[in-house]
Amino acid sequence: MDILIFAMIAGFLVYRLRSVLGRRHGEERQRPNPFAIDRSGAVQPDNVVSLADRGRPVPDSGSGLPDQPFSLAAGLAQIKAADPGFDEKSFIQGARSAFSMIVESYARGDTAVLRPLLSDGVYDSFSAEIRRRIAAGEMHETSIERIKEADLLEARVDGRMAQITVKFVSEQVIVTRAADGSVLDGDPDRLLEIVDIWTFARSPRARDPNWLLVETRTPN
């Protein structure tokens, strides 16, 4: 009799649990994982801004660009239209940091730091010179004492790439030494004013916010 009573109680409890929890039938929704990352990378067509044929090139200032009237302000407006998150002040701050990092990493021969900051062409040129210095047993020392100016010269959207050219005026100490430490070129006690003109580029559609250095030159 006791066994029968316990069996009846157990059956009642099973019935109640099934009515509360329900049965799995293979169509239940999985509870969302709050730590999951959406890796689809899908972009809604309405949010895509085509960068082709959005304006004229900037005027020629010794950079090899076509000589057509186009102002810096108009170029920046193009970039902002393609990338609403673009901020001129933030870009200049980032460009100053990138300038110091690239110049000093190049002097040290640190290609690991340089690789993600440079376009393929600029990286190939820089790394070739670093290999030449190593083969010659030379050591290059560059210390940036101060960046006096970082002024925007040109801006444009070229196809699907935004490009901004910056003029850097900096005070540097530059020395090249032989393997024995003797000075081959430069003066460790002399401060030089250096003018560099660099062009940075990135796709406004890219998730990576970093700009790459695509060209370096000096004033004519």
WORAKA-V797185 format. One record per residue. RES is the residue in one small letter. SS is DSSP state (helix for helix, strand for strand, loop for the rest). Layout:
RES_SS, RES_SS
This chain:
m_loop, d_helix, i_helix, l_helix, i_helix, f_helix, a_helix, m_helix, i_helix, a_helix, g_helix, f_helix, l_helix, v_helix, y_helix, r_helix, l_helix, r_helix, s_helix, v_helix, l_helix, g_loop, r_loop, r_loop, h_loop, g_loop, e_loop, e_loop, r_loop, q_loop, r_loop, p_loop, n_loop, p_loop, f_loop, a_loop, i_loop, d_loop, r_loop, s_loop, g_loop, a_loop, v_loop, q_loop, p_helix, d_helix, n_helix, v_loop, v_loop, s_loop, l_loop, a_loop, d_loop, r_loop, g_loop, r_loop, p_loop, v_loop, p_loop, d_loop, s_loop, g_loop, s_loop, g_loop, l_loop, p_loop, d_loop, q_loop, p_loop, f_loop, s_loop, l_helix, a_helix, a_helix, g_helix, l_helix, a_helix, q_helix, i_helix, k_helix, a_helix, a_helix, d_loop, p_loop, g_loop, f_loop, d_loop, e_helix, k_helix, s_helix, f_helix, i_helix, q_helix, g_helix, a_helix, r_helix, s_helix, a_helix, f_helix, s_helix, m_helix, i_helix, v_helix, e_helix, s_helix, y_helix, a_helix, r_helix, g_loop, d_loop, t_helix, a_helix, v_helix, l_helix, r_helix, p_loop, l_loop, l_strand, s_loop, d_helix, g_helix, v_helix, y_helix, d_helix, s_helix, f_helix, s_helix, a_helix, e_helix, i_helix, r_helix, r_helix, r_helix, i_helix, a_helix, a_helix, g_loop, e_loop, m_strand, h_strand, e_strand, t_strand, s_strand, i_strand, e_strand, r_strand, i_strand, k_strand, e_strand, a_strand, d_strand, l_strand, l_strand, e_strand, a_strand, r_strand, v_strand, d_strand, g_loop, r_loop, m_strand, a_strand, q_strand, i_strand, t_strand, v_strand, k_strand, f_strand, v_strand, s_strand, e_strand, q_strand, v_strand, i_strand, v_strand, t_strand, r_strand, a_loop, a_loop, d_loop, g_loop, s_loop, v_strand, l_strand, d_strand, g_strand, d_loop, p_loop, d_loop, r_loop, l_loop, l_strand, e_strand, i_strand, v_strand, d_strand, i_strand, w_strand, t_strand, f_strand, a_strand, r_strand, s_loop, p_loop, r_loop, a_loop, r_loop, d_loop, p_loop, n_loop, w_loop, l_strand, l_strand, v_strand, e_strand, t_strand, r_strand, t_loop, p_loop, n_loop
